[in-house]
Amino acid sequence: MDKKQIWNIGYWIFALAVLLLLQNVWQTASQSEVVSYSEFEKALAEGRIAEVTVSEQSLVGRLKSANGQKLQLVTARVVPDVAARLDKFNVPYLRVFENTWLREILSWIVPALLLFGLWYFLIRRMVDKQGMGSFLSIGKSRAKVYVQSNTGVTFADVAGVDEAKRELEEVVDFLKHPQKYGRLGSHIPKGVLLVGPPGTGKTLLAKAVAGQAGVPFFSISGSEFVEMFVGVGAARVRDLFEQARLMAPAIIFIDELDALGRARGAFSGIGGHDEKEQTLNQLLAEMDGFDSSVGLIILSATNRPEILDPALMRAGRFDRQVLVDRPDRKGRTDILNVHVRKVKLDATLRLEEVAALTPGFSGADLANLVNEATLVATRRKAEQVSMPDFTAAVERIVAGLERKSRVLNPKERRAVAHHEMGHALVALAQSGTDPVHKVSIVARGIGALGYTIQRPTEDRYLTTRAELEQKIAVLLGGRAAEKMVLGALSTGAADDLAKATDIARDMVMRYGMDEALGYVAFDPLRAHLLDLPDALAARPPVVAQETQRQIDAAIRSIVMQGFERATQILVANRPVLERGAQALLEQETLDEAAILALTRDLTPYALSP
């Protein structure tokens, strides 16, 4: 019986008691008449009273005959010689000694209970509002327990991470057939750590393990162990493992492990983190203390493995680390197939083309893309979702919301048109660059007055110096077009300059691509999965002043060479630039077919020998 049912029964009992009390009071009031002592004396003298009941405070006389439905007369006891008066008139009477112990006890208990109930109600509301939970269960684990019937996720719902799925399928097989793996003396791994960027499906994989294994699945976040009270986190760890042992074979899933397993002493600051360290120590002790043969496996997920405590990462605790990375093109296609199961798609739509538009998208990004495309189709009252809807959704996610209300003056529109067409022409004139998918001068997002979208033809994992130089030239194509056509520089190229400078800096300081400085990494690439700005992700390198001057000169040289290349391409294709800019001013947006038609006589860029 849950708390809601208990409260409902309590309400009915209380209502019934109040009803009976009111009925008793009403009946008593309807049968008795309260009179003054003089009236009581008069009734006594007239012989209308048959019997008198004497109490400590009152006299109750029962009338010989009902008078107006009144059976009793009640008056206050004020005369000391009542007995003599009653004997004088030959009226029988009796003395009642009232037992008031229950009334006295209730007079103490009822106010105390009311006060305690009010206090408990107010404290409980405050505790629930602060998220601290019940005081009586503050050391209990908050893990949610799932079984196969209510997870709702299986490996069929997971796509794009085939290697990770195979690893976890083996874990499920461990739990179902432990004797098969133990016949040669092996044992199942104690812990499996899922590592990968945000949104790649780590939590979904863990739920799929629960759905496939058919064993109890304890799911909890790392932040739920830490509480404002000292020692609560360690108590919750102990309670979690005790519950899991009782229900073994079972799986414990700790999401966002970095909130609990941060390296001890690495980020102490002022005051330290004694409570977090105590909780982590208890987790380490529990992972060492259980026998893997009972069928208890710990799954954890994090996107910051570099900050986890080394003691947590050693063999014997988390025996396996499974990378759940961003999907490749085939993986993105598989993920899209999962998310479009309930979406009405146009028969001509090919999800491979959608996957080609989304390099670097995670599984969560692709789910959001399908939802946005469906909303776009709904807004235009279409019966099916088509490729233009997905293109619009990609533009909205990447570039931001369309802002047609931002009206530019003719001079600014002309500058933006030449700027965006400069990007497109520099990209088309160089061999090996990604094809231009769309060019627009419609403002989007916070500061973008236009945008150029390139569609990669394949996923790339290595980039050469020549390809990086091409990217820098494409980024600076807009600035080169503004300077060549308008004869002036504007603030519109601020983002392009920042990106080009970052690429040049990485070429010099991380990839060792400057021959004069040598193959030296002045700023080694640190292992982190979050896309943090350089100011947060890395500390400034410690180099000599002369070396720093050479680095600055090399970065400047790479950027200016890219600008010169972009200028050469635009000078050789000035008529094409003007024609494309005019088409942009008239149509505002050009798709891939229109761009190819406008640039059919484009002069390609040839590297000088």
C-alpha positions as CSV (number, residue, x, y, z in Angstrom):
1,M,0.0,0.0,0.0
2,D,1.5,3.3,-1.0
3,K,1.6,6.6,0.9
4,K,-1.3,8.1,-1.1
5,Q,-3.7,5.2,-0.2
6,I,-2.7,5.5,3.5
7,W,-3.4,9.2,3.4
8,N,-6.8,8.6,1.7
9,I,-7.8,6.0,4.4
10,G,-6.8,8.4,7.1
11,Y,-8.9,11.2,5.6
12,W,-12.0,8.8,5.7
13,I,-11.4,7.8,9.3
14,F,-11.0,11.4,10.4
15,A,-14.1,12.5,8.6
16,L,-16.1,9.6,10.2
17,A,-14.9,10.5,13.7
18,V,-15.9,14.2,13.2
19,L,-19.3,13.1,11.9
20,L,-20.0,10.9,14.9
21,L,-18.8,13.7,17.3
22,L,-21.1,16.2,15.6
23,Q,-24.0,13.8,15.7
24,N,-23.5,13.2,19.5
25,V,-23.3,16.9,20.2
26,W,-26.4,17.5,18.1
27,Q,-28.4,14.8,19.8
28,T,-27.3,16.0,23.3
29,A,-28.2,19.5,22.4
30,S,-31.5,18.5,21.0
31,Q,-32.6,16.5,24.1
32,S,-31.2,18.8,26.8
33,E,-32.1,22.3,27.8
34,V,-29.6,24.5,29.7
35,V,-31.5,26.5,32.3
36,S,-30.6,28.8,35.2
37,Y,-30.5,27.4,38.7
38,S,-33.7,29.2,39.7
39,E,-35.6,27.6,36.9
40,F,-34.2,24.2,37.9
41,E,-35.4,24.9,41.5
42,K,-38.8,25.8,40.1
43,A,-39.1,22.6,38.1
44,L,-38.0,20.7,41.2
45,A,-40.7,22.3,43.3
46,E,-43.4,21.6,40.7
47,G,-42.4,18.0,40.7
48,R,-41.5,17.8,37.1
49,I,-38.1,16.2,37.7
50,A,-38.0,12.4,38.1
51,E,-34.2,12.0,38.7
52,V,-31.2,14.1,39.2
53,T,-27.6,13.3,38.3
54,V,-25.0,15.3,40.2
55,S,-21.5,15.9,38.7
56,E,-18.6,18.0,39.7
57,Q,-19.8,21.0,37.7
58,S,-23.5,20.5,36.9
59,L,-26.9,19.1,37.8
60,V,-28.8,17.1,35.2
61,G,-32.5,16.5,35.9
62,R,-34.5,13.9,33.9
63,L,-38.0,15.2,33.3
64,K,-41.0,13.0,34.2
65,S,-42.7,13.9,30.9
66,A,-41.2,15.3,27.6
67,N,-41.7,19.0,27.3
68,G,-41.4,20.2,23.8
69,Q,-39.1,17.2,23.0
70,K,-36.8,18.2,25.8
71,L,-35.9,15.3,28.1
72,Q,-33.4,16.9,30.5
73,L,-32.7,20.1,32.3
74,V,-29.1,21.1,32.8
75,T,-27.9,23.7,35.3
76,A,-24.7,24.7,37.0
77,R,-24.0,23.4,40.5
78,V,-23.9,26.4,42.8
79,V,-25.7,25.5,46.0
80,P,-23.8,23.4,48.7
81,D,-26.9,21.8,50.3
82,V,-28.3,20.2,47.2
83,A,-28.9,16.9,48.9
84,A,-31.1,18.4,51.6
85,R,-33.2,20.2,49.1
86,L,-33.7,17.0,47.1
87,D,-34.6,15.0,50.2
88,K,-37.2,17.6,51.1
89,F,-39.1,17.0,47.9
90,N,-38.6,13.2,47.9
91,V,-36.7,13.2,44.6
92,P,-34.1,10.4,44.1
93,Y,-30.7,11.5,43.2
94,L,-27.2,10.0,42.6
95,R,-23.6,11.3,42.6
96,V,-21.4,10.6,39.5
97,F,-17.6,10.8,39.8
98,E,-16.4,11.7,36.3
99,N,-13.2,9.9,35.1
100,T,-11.3,12.7,33.3
101,W,-7.9,10.9,32.8
102,L,-8.6,10.4,29.0
103,R,-9.6,14.0,28.6
104,E,-6.5,15.2,30.4
105,I,-4.2,12.9,28.4
106,L,-5.8,14.0,25.2
107,S,-5.5,17.7,26.3
108,W,-1.7,17.1,26.3
109,I,-1.3,14.7,23.4
110,V,-3.6,16.3,20.8
111,P,-1.8,19.7,20.8
112,A,1.6,18.0,20.8
113,L,0.5,15.8,17.8
114,L,-0.8,18.9,16.0
115,L,2.4,20.8,16.6
116,F,4.6,17.8,15.5
117,G,2.4,17.3,12.4
118,L,2.7,21.0,11.4
119,W,6.5,20.9,12.0
120,Y,6.9,17.6,10.0
121,F,4.8,19.1,7.1
122,L,6.9,22.3,7.0
123,I,10.3,20.5,7.3
124,R,9.3,17.9,4.7
125,R,8.4,20.6,2.2
126,M,11.6,22.4,2.9
127,V,13.7,19.2,2.5
128,D,11.9,18.2,-0.7
129,K,12.4,21.7,-2.1
130,Q,16.1,21.6,-1.3
131,G,16.4,18.1,-2.8
132,M,17.9,16.6,0.3
133,G,15.5,13.7,0.6
134,S,14.1,12.2,3.8
135,F,16.2,12.5,7.0
136,L,15.4,8.9,7.8
137,S,16.7,7.7,4.4
138,I,19.5,10.1,3.8
139,G,22.1,7.4,3.8
140,K,20.1,5.2,1.4
141,S,21.1,4.8,-2.3
142,R,19.0,6.8,-4.7
143,A,19.6,4.4,-7.6
144,K,16.7,3.5,-9.8
145,V,16.2,-0.2,-10.4
146,Y,15.2,-1.4,-13.8
147,V,14.5,-4.9,-15.2
148,Q,14.2,-6.1,-18.7
149,S,10.5,-5.4,-18.9
150,N,10.6,-1.6,-18.2
151,T,13.8,-0.3,-19.8
152,G,12.3,0.1,-23.2
153,V,15.7,0.0,-24.9
154,T,17.6,-2.8,-26.5
155,F,20.7,-3.1,-28.8
156,A,18.3,-2.8,-31.8
157,D,17.8,0.9,-30.7
158,V,21.5,1.6,-30.8
159,A,23.3,2.4,-34.0
160,G,26.5,4.0,-35.2
161,V,28.7,2.6,-32.4
162,D,29.1,-1.0,-33.6
163,E,32.5,-1.7,-31.8
164,A,31.2,-0.5,-28.5
165,K,28.0,-2.5,-28.9
166,R,29.9,-5.6,-29.6
167,E,31.9,-5.1,-26.4
168,L,28.8,-4.7,-24.3
169,E,27.1,-7.6,-26.0
170,E,29.9,-9.8,-24.7
171,V,29.3,-8.3,-21.2
172,V,25.6,-9.4,-21.5
173,D,26.7,-12.8,-22.5
174,F,29.0,-13.0,-19.5
175,L,26.0,-12.4,-17.2
176,K,23.8,-15.0,-19.0
177,H,26.3,-17.8,-19.4
178,P,29.1,-17.3,-16.8
179,Q,30.0,-21.0,-16.9
180,K,30.9,-20.8,-20.6
181,Y,33.6,-18.2,-19.9
182,G,34.8,-19.7,-16.6
183,R,35.6,-23.1,-18.0
184,L,39.2,-22.1,-18.8
185,G,39.7,-20.1,-15.6
186,S,38.7,-16.6,-16.7
187,H,36.3,-14.3,-14.9
188,I,34.0,-11.6,-16.1
189,P,35.3,-8.0,-15.9
190,K,34.4,-6.1,-12.8
191,G,34.0,-2.7,-14.4
192,V,33.4,-1.3,-17.9
193,L,34.0,2.4,-18.5
194,L,32.2,4.1,-21.4
195,V,34.3,7.0,-22.7
196,G,33.3,9.5,-25.3
197,P,32.1,13.0,-26.2
198,P,28.7,14.3,-25.0
199,G,25.7,13.0,-26.9
200,T,27.3,9.9,-28.5
201,G,25.0,7.4,-26.8
202,K,26.9,6.2,-23.6
203,T,23.8,6.3,-21.4
204,L,21.7,4.7,-24.2
205,L,24.2,1.9,-24.5
206,A,23.9,1.2,-20.7
207,K,20.1,1.1,-20.9
208,A,20.4,-1.3,-23.9
209,V,22.6,-3.6,-21.7
210,A,19.8,-3.6,-19.1
211,G,17.2,-4.4,-21.7
212,Q,19.2,-7.3,-23.2
213,A,20.6,-8.8,-20.0
214,G,17.3,-9.3,-18.2
215,V,19.0,-8.7,-14.8
216,P,18.4,-6.0,-12.2
217,F,19.9,-2.7,-13.4
218,F,20.8,0.0,-10.8
219,S,21.1,3.4,-12.5
220,I,22.5,6.5,-10.6
221,S,24.4,9.7,-11.4
222,G,27.7,10.4,-9.8
223,S,26.5,13.7,-8.4
224,E,23.7,11.9,-6.4
225,F,26.3,10.4,-4.0
226,V,27.5,13.8,-2.8
227,E,25.4,15.5,-0.2
228,M,25.7,18.5,2.1
229,F,26.1,16.2,5.1
230,V,29.5,14.6,5.8
231,G,29.6,10.8,5.3
232,V,26.4,10.5,3.4
233,G,28.1,9.8,0.0
234,A,30.1,6.9,1.5
235,A,26.9,5.5,3.1
236,R,25.1,5.7,-0.2
237,V,27.9,3.8,-1.9
238,R,27.8,1.1,0.7
239,D,24.0,0.8,0.5
240,L,24.1,0.7,-3.3
241,F,26.5,-2.3,-3.4
242,E,24.6,-4.1,-0.6
243,Q,21.3,-3.8,-2.6
244,A,23.1,-5.0,-5.8
245,R,24.7,-8.0,-4.0
246,L,21.3,-9.1,-2.7
247,M,19.9,-9.0,-6.3
248,A,23.0,-10.4,-8.1
249,P,23.5,-11.1,-10.9
250,A,23.0,-7.4,-11.5
251,I,24.5,-4.3,-13.2
252,I,25.4,-1.0,-11.5
253,F,25.4,2.0,-13.9
254,I,27.1,5.2,-12.6
255,D,26.5,8.1,-15.1
256,E,28.8,11.1,-15.1
257,L,31.5,9.3,-13.2
258,D,33.8,12.4,-13.2
259,A,31.5,14.0,-10.6
260,L,32.4,11.3,-8.2
261,G,35.8,10.0,-9.4
262,R,37.8,13.2,-9.8
263,A,41.5,12.7,-9.1
264,R,42.2,13.3,-5.4
265,G,44.2,16.4,-4.6
266,A,44.3,17.6,-8.2
267,F,41.6,20.3,-7.8
268,S,41.6,20.8,-4.0
269,G,41.5,24.6,-3.9
270,I,40.6,26.2,-0.6
271,G,38.9,24.0,1.9
272,G,39.6,20.7,0.0
273,H,37.1,18.1,-1.0
274,D,37.1,15.7,2.0
275,E,33.6,14.5,1.5
276,K,34.1,13.7,-2.2
277,E,37.4,12.0,-1.5
278,Q,35.7,9.9,1.3
279,T,33.0,8.9,-1.2
280,L,35.6,8.0,-3.8
281,N,37.6,5.9,-1.3
282,Q,34.4,4.0,-0.4
283,L,33.7,3.3,-4.1
284,L,37.3,2.0,-4.5
285,A,36.9,-0.2,-1.5
286,E,33.6,-1.6,-2.7
287,M,35.0,-2.4,-6.2
288,D,37.9,-4.3,-4.6
289,G,35.6,-6.1,-2.1
290,F,33.1,-7.9,-4.2
291,D,33.7,-11.2,-5.9
292,S,33.3,-11.1,-9.7
293,S,31.9,-14.6,-9.7
294,V,28.6,-13.5,-8.2
295,G,27.8,-11.7,-11.4
296,L,28.0,-8.1,-10.4
297,I,29.3,-5.7,-13.1
298,I,29.8,-1.9,-12.9
299,L,29.1,0.2,-15.9
300,S,30.2,3.9,-15.9
301,A,30.1,6.7,-18.4
302,T,32.2,9.9,-18.6
303,N,33.3,12.4,-21.2
304,R,36.3,13.6,-19.1
305,P,38.5,10.5,-18.5
306,E,41.6,12.6,-18.2
307,I,40.5,13.9,-14.7
308,L,39.6,10.6,-13.2
309,D,41.6,9.2,-10.3
310,P,44.3,6.7,-11.4
311,A,43.3,4.3,-8.7
312,L,39.9,4.1,-10.3
313,M,41.3,3.4,-13.7
314,R,43.6,0.6,-12.8
315,A,43.1,-3.0,-13.8
316,G,40.9,-4.9,-11.4
317,R,38.4,-2.0,-11.0
318,F,37.6,-0.8,-14.5
319,D,39.1,-3.6,-16.5
320,R,37.7,-2.3,-19.8
321,Q,37.5,1.1,-21.4
322,V,35.1,1.3,-24.3
323,L,35.4,4.3,-26.6
324,V,32.0,5.7,-27.8
325,D,33.1,8.2,-30.4
326,R,31.2,10.4,-32.9
327,P,29.9,8.3,-35.7
328,D,31.3,8.2,-39.2
329,R,29.2,8.6,-42.3
330,K,27.9,5.1,-42.3
331,G,27.2,5.3,-38.6
332,R,25.3,8.6,-39.1
333,T,23.2,6.9,-41.7
334,D,22.4,4.0,-39.4
335,I,21.5,6.4,-36.6
336,L,19.2,8.4,-38.9
337,N,17.5,5.1,-39.9
338,V,16.7,4.5,-36.2
339,H,15.3,8.0,-35.6
340,V,13.1,8.2,-38.7
341,R,11.2,5.0,-38.0
342,K,8.1,7.0,-37.1
343,V,8.6,9.8,-39.6
344,K,6.9,10.0,-43.0
345,L,9.7,10.5,-45.4
346,D,9.7,11.5,-49.1
347,A,10.3,8.5,-51.3
348,T,13.1,10.3,-53.1
349,L,15.0,11.2,-49.9
350,R,18.3,9.4,-49.4
351,L,19.6,9.4,-45.8
352,E,23.1,9.0,-47.1
353,E,22.9,12.6,-48.4
354,V,21.7,13.8,-45.1
355,A,24.6,12.0,-43.4
356,A,27.0,13.7,-45.8
357,L,25.7,17.1,-44.6
358,T,26.4,16.3,-40.9
359,P,30.1,15.6,-40.3
360,G,30.9,15.7,-36.6
361,F,27.3,15.3,-35.5
362,S,26.8,13.0,-32.5
363,G,23.8,10.7,-32.0
364,A,22.0,13.4,-29.9
365,D,22.6,16.0,-32.7
366,L,21.2,13.7,-35.3
367,A,18.1,13.0,-33.2
368,N,17.6,16.7,-32.8
369,L,18.1,17.1,-36.6
370,V,15.3,14.7,-37.4
371,N,13.0,16.5,-35.0
372,E,13.9,19.9,-36.5
373,A,13.3,18.6,-40.1
374,T,10.0,17.2,-39.1
375,L,9.0,20.6,-37.5
376,V,10.1,22.4,-40.7
377,A,7.9,20.1,-42.8
378,T,5.0,20.6,-40.4
379,R,5.2,24.4,-40.6
380,R,5.0,24.3,-44.4
381,K,2.0,21.9,-44.1
382,A,3.7,19.1,-46.0
383,E,2.6,15.5,-46.0
384,Q,6.2,14.1,-46.0
385,V,9.6,15.2,-44.9
386,S,12.0,15.9,-47.8
387,M,15.6,16.8,-48.4
388,P,15.0,20.6,-48.3
389,D,13.5,20.2,-44.8
390,F,16.7,18.4,-43.6
391,T,18.9,21.1,-45.3
392,A,16.9,23.8,-43.5
393,A,17.3,21.9,-40.2
394,V,21.1,21.6,-40.7
395,E,21.3,25.4,-41.4
396,R,19.2,26.2,-38.3
397,I,21.4,24.0,-36.1
398,V,24.8,25.0,-37.5
399,A,24.2,28.7,-38.4
400,G,21.3,29.6,-36.2
401,L,17.7,30.9,-36.7
402,E,17.0,32.8,-39.9
403,R,16.6,36.5,-39.2
404,K,14.9,38.1,-42.3
405,S,13.7,40.9,-40.1
406,R,17.3,42.2,-40.0
407,V,17.3,44.7,-42.9
408,L,20.7,45.8,-44.3
409,N,21.2,48.9,-46.4
410,P,22.2,48.4,-50.1
411,K,25.9,49.0,-49.4
412,E,26.0,46.4,-46.6
413,R,24.1,43.8,-48.7
414,R,26.6,44.3,-51.5
415,A,29.5,43.8,-49.2
416,V,27.9,40.6,-47.7
417,A,27.2,39.2,-51.2
418,H,30.8,39.7,-52.4
419,H,32.1,38.3,-49.1
420,E,30.1,35.1,-49.3
421,M,30.7,34.6,-53.0
422,G,34.4,35.1,-52.3
423,H,34.3,32.1,-49.9
424,A,32.5,30.0,-52.5
425,L,34.8,30.8,-55.5
426,V,38.0,30.2,-53.5
427,A,36.6,26.8,-52.4
428,L,35.5,25.9,-56.0
429,A,38.8,27.0,-57.6
430,Q,41.0,24.7,-55.5
431,S,41.2,21.0,-56.1
432,G,40.5,18.7,-53.2
433,T,38.3,21.0,-51.2
434,D,34.7,20.1,-50.2
435,P,32.0,21.1,-52.7
436,V,30.0,24.1,-51.9
437,H,26.4,23.1,-51.0
438,K,24.7,26.5,-50.4
439,V,25.5,30.2,-50.3
440,S,23.1,32.7,-48.7
441,I,23.1,36.4,-47.6
442,V,20.2,35.9,-45.2
443,A,21.2,36.8,-41.6
444,R,21.3,33.9,-39.1
445,G,22.0,33.5,-35.5
446,I,23.6,36.3,-33.4
447,G,26.1,37.9,-35.7
448,A,26.2,36.0,-39.1
449,L,25.0,38.2,-41.9
450,G,25.5,35.4,-44.4
451,Y,26.9,31.9,-44.7
452,T,28.5,29.4,-47.1
453,I,28.0,25.7,-46.5
454,Q,30.4,23.1,-47.8
455,R,29.5,19.4,-47.9
456,P,32.3,16.9,-47.3
457,T,32.4,13.9,-49.7
458,E,33.9,11.6,-47.1
459,D,35.1,11.4,-43.5
460,R,38.7,12.4,-43.0
461,Y,40.9,11.4,-40.1
462,L,44.2,12.9,-41.3
463,T,44.8,16.4,-42.8
464,T,47.9,17.4,-44.7
465,R,49.5,20.8,-44.7
466,A,48.2,21.5,-48.2
467,E,44.6,20.9,-47.1
468,L,45.0,23.1,-44.1
469,E,46.4,25.9,-46.3
470,Q,43.4,25.5,-48.6
471,K,41.0,25.9,-45.6
472,I,42.8,29.1,-44.6
473,A,42.5,30.4,-48.1
474,V,38.7,29.6,-48.2
475,L,38.2,31.4,-44.8
476,L,40.1,34.5,-46.1
477,G,38.2,34.5,-49.4
478,G,35.6,36.8,-48.0
479,R,38.1,39.4,-46.7
480,A,40.0,39.3,-50.0
481,A,36.7,39.9,-52.0
482,E,35.8,42.9,-49.8
483,K,39.2,44.4,-50.2
484,M,39.4,43.9,-54.0
485,V,35.8,45.0,-54.8
486,L,35.0,47.6,-52.2
487,G,38.5,48.8,-51.5
488,A,37.9,48.8,-47.7
489,L,37.9,46.4,-44.8
490,S,34.9,45.6,-42.6
491,T,34.2,43.8,-39.3
492,G,32.4,41.0,-41.2
493,A,35.5,38.8,-41.4
494,A,36.2,38.7,-37.7
495,D,35.1,35.1,-37.2
496,D,37.0,34.0,-40.4
497,L,40.2,35.6,-39.2
498,A,39.9,33.9,-35.8
499,K,39.4,30.5,-37.4
500,A,42.2,31.0,-39.9
501,T,44.6,32.1,-37.1
502,D,43.7,29.1,-35.0
503,I,44.5,26.7,-37.9
504,A,47.8,28.4,-38.5
505,R,48.7,28.4,-34.8
506,D,48.0,24.6,-34.6
507,M,50.1,24.0,-37.8
508,V,53.1,25.7,-36.1
509,M,52.7,24.8,-32.5
510,R,51.1,21.4,-32.5
511,Y,51.7,19.7,-35.8
512,G,55.3,20.8,-36.4
513,M,54.6,22.0,-40.0
514,D,57.1,24.9,-40.1
515,E,60.5,23.8,-41.4
516,A,62.4,26.7,-39.8
517,L,61.1,25.9,-36.3
518,G,61.6,22.2,-36.8
519,Y,59.4,19.2,-36.0
520,V,58.7,20.4,-32.4
521,A,55.4,20.5,-30.7
522,F,55.4,23.7,-28.6
523,D,51.8,23.1,-27.5
524,P,51.2,19.3,-27.4
525,L,47.6,18.2,-27.9
526,R,46.2,17.2,-24.6
527,A,43.8,14.2,-24.3
528,H,40.4,15.7,-23.7
529,L,37.1,14.9,-25.2
530,L,35.3,18.2,-24.6
531,D,35.4,20.9,-27.2
532,L,36.8,23.6,-24.9
533,P,38.2,26.9,-26.0
534,D,42.0,27.0,-26.0
535,A,42.0,29.4,-23.1
536,L,40.3,26.7,-20.9
537,A,41.6,23.5,-22.4
538,A,45.4,24.3,-22.3
539,R,47.9,26.4,-20.5
540,P,50.1,28.8,-22.6
541,P,53.4,27.1,-23.6
542,V,56.6,28.0,-21.9
543,V,59.1,29.0,-24.7
544,A,61.9,31.4,-25.1
545,Q,61.2,35.0,-26.3
546,E,63.1,34.5,-29.5
547,T,61.3,31.2,-30.2
548,Q,58.0,33.0,-29.5
549,R,58.9,35.7,-32.0
550,Q,59.6,33.0,-34.6
551,I,56.3,31.3,-33.9
552,D,54.4,34.6,-34.3
553,A,56.2,35.3,-37.6
554,A,55.5,31.7,-38.9
555,I,51.8,32.1,-38.0
556,R,51.6,35.5,-39.7
557,S,53.3,34.1,-42.8
558,I,50.9,31.2,-43.2
559,V,47.8,33.4,-42.8
560,M,49.1,36.1,-45.2
561,Q,50.0,33.4,-47.8
562,G,46.5,32.1,-47.6
563,F,45.2,35.7,-48.1
564,E,47.4,36.1,-51.2
565,R,46.2,32.8,-52.6
566,A,42.6,33.9,-52.2
567,T,43.3,37.2,-53.8
568,Q,44.9,35.6,-56.8
569,I,41.9,33.3,-57.3
570,L,39.4,36.2,-57.2
571,V,41.5,38.5,-59.4
572,A,41.6,35.7,-62.1
573,N,37.8,35.2,-61.7
574,R,36.6,38.8,-61.2
575,P,33.7,38.5,-63.7
576,V,32.5,35.3,-62.1
577,L,32.6,37.0,-58.7
578,E,30.5,39.9,-59.9
579,R,28.0,37.6,-61.6
580,G,27.6,35.5,-58.5
581,A,27.3,38.5,-56.2
582,Q,24.6,39.9,-58.4
583,A,22.7,36.6,-58.3
584,L,22.9,36.6,-54.5
585,L,21.5,40.1,-54.3
586,E,18.6,39.1,-56.4
587,Q,17.8,35.6,-55.0
588,E,19.4,35.9,-51.5
589,T,20.2,32.1,-51.5
590,L,21.9,29.9,-54.1
591,D,21.9,26.1,-54.0
592,E,24.6,23.8,-55.4
593,A,23.1,23.5,-58.9
594,A,22.7,27.3,-59.2
595,I,26.3,27.8,-58.0
596,L,27.7,25.3,-60.5
597,A,25.8,27.0,-63.3
598,L,27.2,30.5,-62.4
599,T,30.8,29.2,-62.1
600,R,30.9,27.0,-65.2
601,D,33.8,29.2,-66.6
602,L,35.7,29.4,-63.4
603,T,39.5,29.4,-63.7
604,P,41.0,26.8,-61.3
605,Y,43.9,27.7,-59.1
606,A,47.2,26.2,-60.1
607,L,50.1,25.9,-57.5
608,S,53.2,27.6,-58.7
609,P,56.2,25.2,-59.3
